[in-house]
Amino acid sequence: MKKIPKFKTDEEAARFWETHSFEEYHKDTKEAELKFVKKPKKTIALRLDPDDIKSVETIAQRKGLSYTSLLRMWIKEHLAKETRYPA
């Protein structure tokens, strides 16, 4: 069984794996435990014009998203922009 070498940089590791097969080294690995924690969301109510909702639904459908996901995305984008360049 071959041992995976220690790499000083990500570039060094990338060059190594471009020319070596993981098949030869898989026994030198161990299973990793990953946890993904979703931040809790708070529900709010917004009063929107029905025509605006229809427009958002149409755009969201075209993008393959739910309209609520699209609205959250737009809010996050606008908040990031406003935070970078406050008025």
N, C-alpha and C positions, 0 to 999 in steps of 0.2 A: 504494500500500500504506500502510495506517495503522499508526502506531507505538503500542504499548501504553504508556500513561502510567505514570509512577512514582507509587506510592501510599505515603502516610505511615502508613496503618493498614490492617489487614485489613478493617475495616468500610468504609473508603473503597473498597477494591478490590471488596468485595461489592456495594456500591451501583452501582459502575460496571458490573460484569458482569450485574447485574439488568436493565440497560437497553441493553446492547450485545451484539452477536453475535460470538462467537469467529471466525466465518467471515471477518470483515473484518480480523482481526489475526493469523491463523495463520502468515503468512509472517514475522512479527516474532518467532517463537519458534525454539528449537533443541531438538533431541532431548536428553533427559536420560538419564544413565547411572545406573542404580540397582543396588545390590548388597544382597541380603538374606543375612545370615549367621546360620545357626541355631547356637545354643549346643549344644555336644555334650552328650549325655545319658549318664549312667552307669547301667548295668543293675544292679539289686539283686534279691534274692529275698526274698519275704515269705511266711511261713506263715500262712495265713488259714483260718478255719473254712469248710468248703464251703457251709454255709447263708449265711454272710456274702457269699461270692463270688456266689452265686446272686442274692441281694438286690441287690447292686451291679450285676450284669449286667442285671437287670430294670429298675432305675432308669435305667441308662445307655441301654438300648434305648428307653425312653420319652422320653428327652431327645435321642435321635438321636446318641449318642456311643458310642465303644468303652468298655468298662469300665475299661481302663487309663487312658484320657484322663480319665474322670470321677474316678478315684482321684487322679491327678496334680493335677487341678483342686482337689479337696477338700484335699489336702495343702498346696498353695500358699495357698489361702484360710485354712486354719488357721494356717500359718506367719506369714502377714501379720497375722492377728489377734493372735497371741502376741507378735509383734515390737512391735506398737503398745501392747499392754497386758500387759507381762510379769508373770508371777505372783509 
